[in-house]
Amino acid sequence: MTSLPVIAILGAGSMGGAILNGLLQPGVQVDGRIRVTNRSTAKAAALASDRVLSLSLETDPSANLAAADGARIVLLGVKPAMIPDLLREVAPALEADTIVVSIAAGVTISTMEALVPQTVLRAMPNTPALVGKGVTGLSTGSRASASEVDLVRSVFETVGRVLEVAEERIDALSAISGSGPAYVFYLIEELSRTARGMGFSEEEARVMVGGTFLGAAELLEASGEDPAELRRRVTSPKGTTERAVAVLQEAGLGELFDRATAAALARAKELAAGS
């Protein structure tokens, strides 16, 4: 059983909602009702339950203050540009031992520490957190104790794995694990298109391609083997797979991923600079 203190999620959108879902799983106990806020009344109502106090800014403009009041952990799930104003808004409700955790890209810990005296951390979860298979990068600020980091780690472990990284590496992590699901989906999209071009139906392509990616990922996890070794086992000498992989290598797929992740990292730096 994972026991957690009072938690508020300010901005329970897709990622905040994924974290909320993790906190509601069996085996996770959160003190009191989890407090969450949303802009619209309809979205807030959809999240309300006997374990969730869901507040709407549309109904109550002070909902963020009310949710943060007395919470030990306050997760900031709003868009990056909204983080400074949100911190200024809820600062009066934060306790001395409140831990503030931002899941917004681009907003530095130093920026947030300048606005509140509490411990501040940054977390970068990815979308597989929606199904409990996320990877979250966690960066600590200048004020975080080991016990506070462990506490925040426990929150994100409810939706997957956690890697603690220095803040100067969190944008690079996001270029891999944060954007990574999009790369995988794009590969699935393109291989499905190829399958349809070979005469397979939409459903047949979905089963073949989606099942292959899922099965390969589960085999990688279960075997503990290096992916290069698993690839070699599929690639018989002078066989069909060897010929196909050679085409991918000749096209410079590795270099293409280097360029793609470098572009993502460059954009993260632009966002952090406010451009």
C-alpha positions as a Markdown table, in Angstrom:
| # | Residue | x | y | z |
|---|---|---|---|---|
| 1 | Met | 0.0 | 0.0 | 0.0 |
| 2 | Thr | 1.3 | 3.4 | -1.0 |
| 3 | Ser | 0.3 | 6.1 | 1.5 |
| 4 | Leu | 0.4 | 9.7 | 0.4 |
| 5 | Pro | -0.5 | 13.0 | 2.1 |
| 6 | Val | -3.1 | 15.5 | 1.0 |
| 7 | Ile | -2.6 | 16.3 | -2.7 |
| 8 | Ala | -4.0 | 19.0 | -5.0 |
| 9 | Ile | -3.8 | 19.0 | -8.8 |
| 10 | Leu | -4.3 | 22.5 | -10.2 |
| 11 | Gly | -5.3 | 22.0 | -13.8 |
| 12 | Ala | -6.5 | 18.4 | -14.1 |
| 13 | Gly | -6.3 | 18.2 | -17.9 |
| 14 | Ser | -4.9 | 15.2 | -19.8 |
| 15 | Met | -1.7 | 14.8 | -17.9 |
| 16 | Gly | -3.1 | 16.0 | -14.6 |
| 17 | Gly | -6.0 | 13.6 | -15.1 |
| 18 | Ala | -3.6 | 10.7 | -15.8 |
| 19 | Ile | -1.9 | 11.4 | -12.5 |
| 20 | Leu | -5.3 | 11.5 | -10.8 |
| 21 | Asn | -6.1 | 8.2 | -12.3 |
| 22 | Gly | -2.9 | 6.7 | -10.9 |
| 23 | Leu | -3.7 | 8.1 | -7.4 |
| 24 | Leu | -7.1 | 6.4 | -7.6 |
| 25 | Gln | -5.7 | 2.9 | -8.3 |
| 26 | Pro | -6.1 | 0.1 | -5.7 |
| 27 | Gly | -3.1 | 0.1 | -3.4 |
| 28 | Val | -2.8 | 3.8 | -3.3 |
| 29 | Gln | -4.2 | 5.7 | -0.2 |
| 30 | Val | -4.3 | 9.5 | -0.3 |
| 31 | Asp | -5.2 | 11.4 | 2.9 |
| 32 | Gly | -8.6 | 13.0 | 2.6 |
| 33 | Arg | -10.1 | 13.7 | -0.8 |
| 34 | Ile | -7.8 | 14.5 | -3.7 |
| 35 | Arg | -8.4 | 18.1 | -4.7 |
| 36 | Val | -8.5 | 18.9 | -8.4 |
| 37 | Thr | -9.4 | 22.0 | -10.4 |
| 38 | Asn | -10.6 | 22.6 | -13.9 |
| 39 | Arg | -11.7 | 25.7 | -15.8 |
| 40 | Ser | -15.1 | 24.4 | -16.8 |
| 41 | Thr | -17.9 | 23.1 | -14.6 |
| 42 | Ala | -18.5 | 20.2 | -17.0 |
| 43 | Lys | -15.0 | 18.9 | -16.7 |
| 44 | Ala | -14.9 | 19.4 | -13.0 |
| 45 | Ala | -18.2 | 17.5 | -12.6 |
| 46 | Ala | -16.8 | 14.5 | -14.6 |
| 47 | Leu | -14.0 | 14.0 | -12.1 |
| 48 | Ala | -15.9 | 14.4 | -8.9 |
| 49 | Ser | -16.3 | 11.3 | -6.7 |
| 50 | Asp | -16.2 | 10.3 | -3.0 |
| 51 | Arg | -12.4 | 10.3 | -3.3 |
| 52 | Val | -12.1 | 13.5 | -5.4 |
| 53 | Leu | -13.1 | 17.0 | -4.5 |
| 54 | Ser | -13.4 | 18.6 | -8.0 |
| 55 | Leu | -13.6 | 22.3 | -8.2 |
| 56 | Ser | -14.5 | 24.5 | -11.1 |
| 57 | Leu | -12.9 | 27.9 | -11.8 |
| 58 | Glu | -16.0 | 28.8 | -13.9 |
| 59 | Thr | -18.2 | 28.3 | -10.8 |
| 60 | Asp | -15.6 | 29.5 | -8.2 |
| 61 | Pro | -12.8 | 31.8 | -9.3 |
| 62 | Ser | -10.9 | 31.0 | -6.0 |
| 63 | Ala | -11.0 | 27.3 | -6.7 |
| 64 | Asn | -7.2 | 27.0 | -7.0 |
| 65 | Leu | -6.7 | 28.7 | -3.6 |
| 66 | Ala | -9.3 | 26.4 | -2.0 |
| 67 | Ala | -7.7 | 23.3 | -3.5 |
| 68 | Ala | -4.2 | 24.3 | -2.5 |
| 69 | Asp | -5.1 | 25.2 | 1.1 |
| 70 | Gly | -3.6 | 22.6 | 3.4 |
| 71 | Ala | -2.3 | 20.4 | 0.7 |
| 72 | Arg | 1.2 | 18.8 | 1.3 |
| 73 | Ile | 1.8 | 18.3 | -2.4 |
| 74 | Val | 0.5 | 20.8 | -5.1 |
| 75 | Leu | 0.8 | 19.7 | -8.7 |
| 76 | Leu | 0.7 | 22.4 | -11.3 |
| 77 | Gly | -0.9 | 21.0 | -14.4 |
| 78 | Val | -1.6 | 24.2 | -16.3 |
| 79 | Lys | 0.1 | 25.5 | -19.5 |
| 80 | Pro | 3.7 | 26.8 | -19.1 |
| 81 | Ala | 2.7 | 30.4 | -19.6 |
| 82 | Met | 0.2 | 30.2 | -16.8 |
| 83 | Ile | 2.6 | 28.8 | -14.2 |
| 84 | Pro | 3.9 | 32.2 | -12.8 |
| 85 | Asp | 0.5 | 33.7 | -12.3 |
| 86 | Leu | -0.9 | 30.5 | -10.8 |
| 87 | Leu | 2.0 | 30.4 | -8.2 |
| 88 | Arg | 1.3 | 34.0 | -7.3 |
| 89 | Glu | -2.4 | 33.2 | -6.9 |
| 90 | Val | -2.0 | 30.2 | -4.6 |
| 91 | Ala | 1.1 | 31.4 | -2.7 |
| 92 | Pro | -1.0 | 32.6 | 0.3 |
| 93 | Ala | -2.6 | 29.2 | 0.7 |
| 94 | Leu | 0.7 | 27.2 | 0.7 |
| 95 | Glu | 2.0 | 25.8 | 4.0 |
| 96 | Ala | 5.6 | 26.1 | 4.9 |
| 97 | Asp | 6.1 | 22.4 | 4.2 |
| 98 | Thr | 4.1 | 22.3 | 0.9 |
| 99 | Ile | 5.9 | 20.7 | -2.0 |
| 100 | Val | 5.2 | 22.4 | -5.3 |
| 101 | Val | 5.6 | 20.2 | -8.4 |
| 102 | Ser | 5.3 | 21.6 | -11.9 |
| 103 | Ile | 4.6 | 19.3 | -14.9 |
| 104 | Ala | 4.8 | 22.2 | -17.4 |
| 105 | Ala | 7.6 | 22.2 | -19.9 |
| 106 | Gly | 10.0 | 25.1 | -20.1 |
| 107 | Val | 9.4 | 26.8 | -16.8 |
| 108 | Thr | 12.6 | 26.5 | -14.7 |
| 109 | Ile | 12.8 | 25.7 | -11.1 |
| 110 | Ser | 14.6 | 29.0 | -10.4 |
| 111 | Thr | 11.7 | 30.9 | -11.9 |
| 112 | Met | 9.3 | 29.2 | -9.6 |
| 113 | Glu | 11.6 | 29.4 | -6.6 |
| 114 | Ala | 11.7 | 33.2 | -7.1 |
| 115 | Leu | 7.9 | 33.3 | -6.7 |
| 116 | Val | 7.4 | 31.0 | -3.6 |
| 117 | Pro | 9.6 | 30.1 | -0.7 |
| 118 | Gln | 8.5 | 26.4 | -0.6 |
| 119 | Thr | 10.3 | 23.4 | -2.1 |
| 120 | Val | 9.8 | 23.2 | -5.9 |
| 121 | Leu | 10.4 | 20.3 | -8.2 |
| 122 | Arg | 9.8 | 19.7 | -11.9 |
| 123 | Ala | 8.4 | 16.5 | -13.4 |
| 124 | Met | 8.1 | 15.5 | -17.0 |
| 125 | Pro | 5.7 | 12.6 | -17.4 |
| 126 | Asn | 4.7 | 11.2 | -20.8 |
| 127 | Thr | 1.3 | 10.2 | -22.2 |
| 128 | Pro | 1.6 | 6.4 | -21.4 |
| 129 | Ala | 1.0 | 7.5 | -17.9 |
| 130 | Leu | -2.7 | 7.4 | -19.0 |
| 131 | Val | -2.4 | 3.6 | -18.8 |
| 132 | Gly | 0.0 | 3.3 | -15.9 |
| 133 | Lys | 3.0 | 2.8 | -18.2 |
| 134 | Gly | 4.5 | 6.3 | -18.1 |
| 135 | Val | 8.1 | 7.4 | -17.7 |
| 136 | Thr | 8.5 | 10.5 | -15.6 |
| 137 | Gly | 11.7 | 12.6 | -15.4 |
| 138 | Leu | 12.0 | 14.3 | -12.0 |
| 139 | Ser | 14.3 | 17.2 | -11.2 |
| 140 | Thr | 14.8 | 18.7 | -7.8 |
| 141 | Gly | 15.4 | 22.3 | -6.8 |
| 142 | Ser | 17.8 | 23.8 | -4.3 |
| 143 | Arg | 15.4 | 23.3 | -1.4 |
| 144 | Ala | 14.3 | 19.7 | -1.8 |
| 145 | Ser | 15.3 | 17.2 | 0.9 |
| 146 | Ala | 15.7 | 13.5 | 0.2 |
| 147 | Ser | 12.5 | 12.6 | 1.9 |
| 148 | Glu | 10.6 | 15.2 | -0.1 |
| 149 | Val | 12.0 | 13.8 | -3.4 |
| 150 | Asp | 11.0 | 10.3 | -2.3 |
| 151 | Leu | 7.5 | 11.5 | -1.5 |
| 152 | Val | 7.1 | 13.1 | -5.0 |
| 153 | Arg | 8.6 | 10.0 | -6.6 |
| 154 | Ser | 5.9 | 7.9 | -4.9 |
| 155 | Val | 3.3 | 10.1 | -6.6 |
| 156 | Phe | 4.6 | 9.5 | -10.1 |
| 157 | Glu | 5.3 | 5.8 | -9.5 |
| 158 | Thr | 1.5 | 5.4 | -9.4 |
| 159 | Val | 1.6 | 6.0 | -13.2 |
| 160 | Gly | 4.8 | 4.3 | -14.2 |
| 161 | Arg | 8.6 | 4.6 | -13.8 |
| 162 | Val | 10.5 | 7.6 | -12.5 |
| 163 | Leu | 14.0 | 8.8 | -13.5 |
| 164 | Glu | 15.6 | 11.5 | -11.3 |
| 165 | Val | 17.7 | 13.8 | -13.6 |
| 166 | Ala | 19.5 | 17.1 | -13.2 |
| 167 | Glu | 17.3 | 20.0 | -14.4 |
| 168 | Glu | 19.7 | 20.8 | -17.2 |
| 169 | Arg | 18.9 | 17.3 | -18.6 |
| 170 | Ile | 15.2 | 17.4 | -18.3 |
| 171 | Asp | 14.6 | 18.9 | -21.7 |
| 172 | Ala | 16.7 | 16.2 | -23.2 |
| 173 | Leu | 14.8 | 13.6 | -21.4 |
| 174 | Ser | 11.6 | 15.1 | -22.7 |
| 175 | Ala | 12.9 | 14.9 | -26.2 |
| 176 | Ile | 13.2 | 11.2 | -25.8 |
| 177 | Ser | 10.5 | 10.0 | -23.4 |
| 178 | Gly | 8.2 | 13.0 | -23.5 |
| 179 | Ser | 8.1 | 13.2 | -27.3 |
| 180 | Gly | 8.9 | 9.5 | -27.8 |
| 181 | Pro | 5.3 | 8.2 | -27.9 |
| 182 | Ala | 4.7 | 10.5 | -30.9 |
| 183 | Tyr | 7.7 | 8.9 | -32.7 |
| 184 | Val | 6.4 | 5.4 | -32.0 |
| 185 | Phe | 2.9 | 6.4 | -33.2 |
| 186 | Tyr | 4.4 | 7.9 | -36.3 |
| 187 | Leu | 6.2 | 4.7 | -37.1 |
| 188 | Ile | 3.0 | 2.7 | -36.5 |
| 189 | Glu | 1.2 | 5.1 | -38.7 |
| 190 | Glu | 3.7 | 4.8 | -41.6 |
| 191 | Leu | 4.0 | 1.0 | -41.3 |
| 192 | Ser | 0.2 | 0.7 | -41.3 |
| 193 | Arg | 0.1 | 2.8 | -44.4 |
| 194 | Thr | 2.6 | 0.5 | -46.0 |
| 195 | Ala | 0.5 | -2.6 | -45.0 |
| 196 | Arg | -2.6 | -1.0 | -46.5 |
| 197 | Gly | -0.6 | -0.4 | -49.7 |
| 198 | Met | 0.2 | -4.1 | -49.8 |
| 199 | Gly | -3.6 | -4.9 | -49.9 |
| 200 | Phe | -4.4 | -5.4 | -46.2 |
| 201 | Ser | -7.5 | -3.8 | -44.8 |
| 202 | Glu | -7.5 | -1.1 | -42.1 |
| 203 | Glu | -8.3 | -3.6 | -39.4 |
| 204 | Glu | -5.8 | -6.1 | -40.6 |
| 205 | Ala | -3.1 | -3.4 | -40.7 |
| 206 | Arg | -4.1 | -2.4 | -37.1 |
| 207 | Val | -3.8 | -5.9 | -35.8 |
| 208 | Met | -0.5 | -6.6 | -37.6 |
| 209 | Val | 1.3 | -3.4 | -36.8 |
| 210 | Gly | -0.2 | -2.4 | -33.5 |
| 211 | Gly | 0.2 | -6.0 | -32.2 |
| 212 | Thr | 3.7 | -6.2 | -33.4 |
| 213 | Phe | 4.8 | -3.0 | -31.7 |
| 214 | Leu | 3.1 | -4.0 | -28.5 |
| 215 | Gly | 4.4 | -7.5 | -28.6 |
| 216 | Ala | 8.0 | -6.4 | -29.3 |
| 217 | Ala | 7.9 | -3.9 | -26.4 |
| 218 | Glu | 6.6 | -6.6 | -24.0 |
| 219 | Leu | 9.2 | -9.0 | -25.2 |
| 220 | Leu | 11.9 | -6.4 | -24.6 |
| 221 | Glu | 10.6 | -5.9 | -21.1 |
| 222 | Ala | 10.2 | -9.5 | -20.3 |
| 223 | Ser | 13.5 | -10.7 | -21.7 |
| 224 | Gly | 15.7 | -8.0 | -20.2 |
| 225 | Glu | 17.8 | -8.4 | -23.4 |
| 226 | Asp | 19.5 | -5.6 | -25.3 |
| 227 | Pro | 17.3 | -4.5 | -28.2 |
| 228 | Ala | 20.1 | -5.0 | -30.6 |
| 229 | Glu | 20.4 | -8.6 | -29.5 |
| 230 | Leu | 16.6 | -9.2 | -30.0 |
| 231 | Arg | 16.9 | -7.6 | -33.4 |
| 232 | Arg | 19.7 | -10.0 | -34.4 |
| 233 | Arg | 17.6 | -13.0 | -33.3 |
| 234 | Val | 14.9 | -11.9 | -35.8 |
| 235 | Thr | 17.4 | -11.1 | -38.5 |
| 236 | Ser | 18.4 | -14.4 | -40.2 |
| 237 | Pro | 21.6 | -14.1 | -42.3 |
| 238 | Lys | 20.8 | -13.4 | -45.9 |
| 239 | Gly | 17.1 | -13.4 | -45.1 |
| 240 | Thr | 14.2 | -11.0 | -45.7 |
| 241 | Thr | 14.5 | -9.1 | -42.4 |
| 242 | Glu | 18.2 | -8.5 | -43.0 |
| 243 | Arg | 17.4 | -7.0 | -46.4 |
| 244 | Ala | 14.7 | -4.7 | -44.9 |
| 245 | Val | 16.9 | -3.6 | -42.0 |
| 246 | Ala | 19.8 | -2.8 | -44.4 |
| 247 | Val | 17.5 | -0.4 | -46.3 |
| 248 | Leu | 16.6 | 1.4 | -43.0 |
| 249 | Gln | 20.3 | 1.6 | -42.1 |
| 250 | Glu | 21.2 | 2.9 | -45.5 |
| 251 | Ala | 18.6 | 5.6 | -45.2 |
| 252 | Gly | 20.3 | 6.8 | -42.0 |
| 253 | Leu | 17.5 | 6.1 | -39.6 |
| 254 | Gly | 19.8 | 6.6 | -36.6 |
| 255 | Glu | 21.0 | 10.0 | -37.8 |
| 256 | Leu | 17.4 | 10.9 | -38.5 |
| 257 | Phe | 16.5 | 10.3 | -34.8 |
| 258 | Asp | 19.5 | 12.3 | -33.8 |
| 259 | Arg | 18.3 | 15.3 | -35.8 |
| 260 | Ala | 14.7 | 14.9 | -34.7 |
| 261 | Thr | 15.5 | 14.8 | -31.0 |
| 262 | Ala | 17.9 | 17.7 | -31.5 |
| 263 | Ala | 15.1 | 19.7 | -33.0 |
| 264 | Ala | 12.8 | 18.9 | -30.1 |
| 265 | Leu | 15.5 | 20.0 | -27.6 |
| 266 | Ala | 16.1 | 23.3 | -29.5 |
| 267 | Arg | 12.4 | 24.0 | -29.4 |
| 268 | Ala | 12.4 | 23.4 | -25.6 |
| 269 | Lys | 15.1 | 25.9 | -25.1 |
| 270 | Glu | 13.1 | 28.4 | -27.2 |
| 271 | Leu | 10.1 | 27.9 | -25.1 |
| 272 | Ala | 12.1 | 28.3 | -21.9 |
| 273 | Ala | 13.4 | 31.6 | -23.3 |
| 274 | Gly | 9.8 | 32.7 | -24.0 |
| 275 | Ser | 10.0 | 32.6 | -27.8 |
